C-alpha cells in the first residue's frame, strides 16, 4: 500500500528544535568514527543504506555481515553505515554488496567513493582588471587586481548590501584558515573554530599545511571580508561555516562529504558550496544533497574541470545548482565541463582570493566559479531574506545575463549580483504597458450563466499513459528510472500510478505531487512490497505534477509504468 513520507521538515523548525545545545554539538544522527579510522579517502569501505527500522543502523546491519566485516561509522539521519571488509582484491566486498542487496530493508550498497577538489591550480599572476565608474568601490587594497566581483556586477549590489551576517554559507571543502586577516571577521562564531573537521573527526577544521589552500581560497571568494581595508574583496560579507572533508592531498571520502552536507544543513546553512566532484552518481551523495535541499539549503557546486566531459557529481544532481567557469573575456574557460545540467556561469579563471598563511593568490577552476555564485546567492538572500531556496534558485537564474554562449555552457547565463539584489523577486518588465483590455469583447455574452453547473462524475473522462522500462540484473545493474507526468484531463479528480514487472523481481514505486524528482528519502507517497507490482492511488485537485521513481530493489527484467487519470 502507499505510505506517506514524514521525514521532511522545514529547516527553520529544525534549527528551533536544536536550540543552543544543537548549535554547539550539531551532530544529531552522526556516530563518531571508530578510533584509528584513516582520514581522507576511504576506498576500502562499503556504504550500506537502510530503511528506517526500530533499532539503530548498526543494530540493523550487524546481523547480516560476515564476522570479519566491521562497521566503522554510522549516520542515523541519512540512514547508512560504513563497513570495512577484509582486503582480498575486492571480491569479498562485491559478494557482500550483492548479498546485502537481497535484504528487504537495504536501500543500496556502494563503495565509499573518493571526491576531489575541482581547481585547475594557481594562475601564477594576478589579473589587471579595472572598473569604470563603480557604484561602490571597496577599500580593499587588491581590489584593482580583481575582476570577478566586477564581472558579476557586485558594485551595484553592494550599494544595497555587503551581505548580512545572518546569512550563512557553508564551505564543504578543505579546511579554512579561520584566522586569516581577510576571513577572521566572517567566519562563524556559532561553533568552535568556525566549523568541524570530518577528515580527522575533531572540532578544528584548520588546514593541515600551507599546501591545503583550496578551502581558504574558496571561502575567501564567497565571503572574504569586503571593504575591510585588507587584501582582496570577497563577493559578500556573509558568515562562513567550514566543513573540512578534503585532506591536504585534495581528496575526501563520500561518507565524510555526505555527513558534512547533513551537518551544514542542521547548522542552518542557507547556502552550501561544493567545489569538489567525482565521476559517478552515488545513492548516498544524492540523498545527502536531497536532505539539504528539502530542508531549505541551496546547494551550489562546481561543474568540473575536464573540458568536453559531462557535468561532474554532485553538481549534476537535480537538487544542486551546477556552475560553469568563465574567463576575464566572459567566454567559457578552457577547462570547464559543460552539459544540460549547467544552470549558471561565473568567473573561474585567474580568480584572486585568500590562501594560507595570511597570503593571496589567483587560482583557476570551476571550484572558483561555484563560490562566486554562492556569494551572490548570499547577497541576494541578504536583500530578500524571505526567499525560500527554491525561490532563491529561480531568482538567480531569472536575473542572470546571457553572455552569448550555448545553454549547455552557461545555463541561464552569467550570474549577476546587481540584477539579483535590485530586482524584486517575481517581477518582470511589462512588454506592453498599455494593452487593450478587451480587444474583441463578446458582443452577446450569456446574460444568465448556470450558477451551479453539474460537476459530473469522477471517471467521466479517463486518460491512460504508459511507459516501458527495463533493469539489468546483478549488483552492477541500473537501480532506478525517473519520470514526470503532467495532468491531462480537463477536471482531474483521481489517478492511479502503478508498475507491473516480473514475478521474480522486486521493484518499488515512489511518487511526489509537485513534480520534484523522488528519492527513497524524499517522496510524498510510495508503494514497496516483496514483488515488482506496485500501485499508488491518489486524489487530485488539478494542481499536481507527478514525479515518479521506479526503483530496482532486487532482480531484473522489463516493467510497464501506467498512469490512469480520471476527470469529471
PyMOL commands that set and color helices and strands:
alter all, ss='L'
color gray80, all
select helices_A, chain A and resi 11-25+57-62+91-100+143-145+148-151+154-158+192-194+214-223+254-266+283-294+366-383+389-398+407-410+417-422
alter helices_A, ss='H'
color red, helices_A
select strands_A, chain A and resi 2-4+45-50+70-75+80-84+106-111+114-117+168-173+195-197+239-244+251-253+271-274+276-277+298-302+320-326+342-347+351-355+359-363+461-471+480-486+492-501+506-512+525-527+533-539+545-554+557-567
alter strands_A, ss='S'
color yellow, strands_A
deselect
rebuild
show_as cartoon
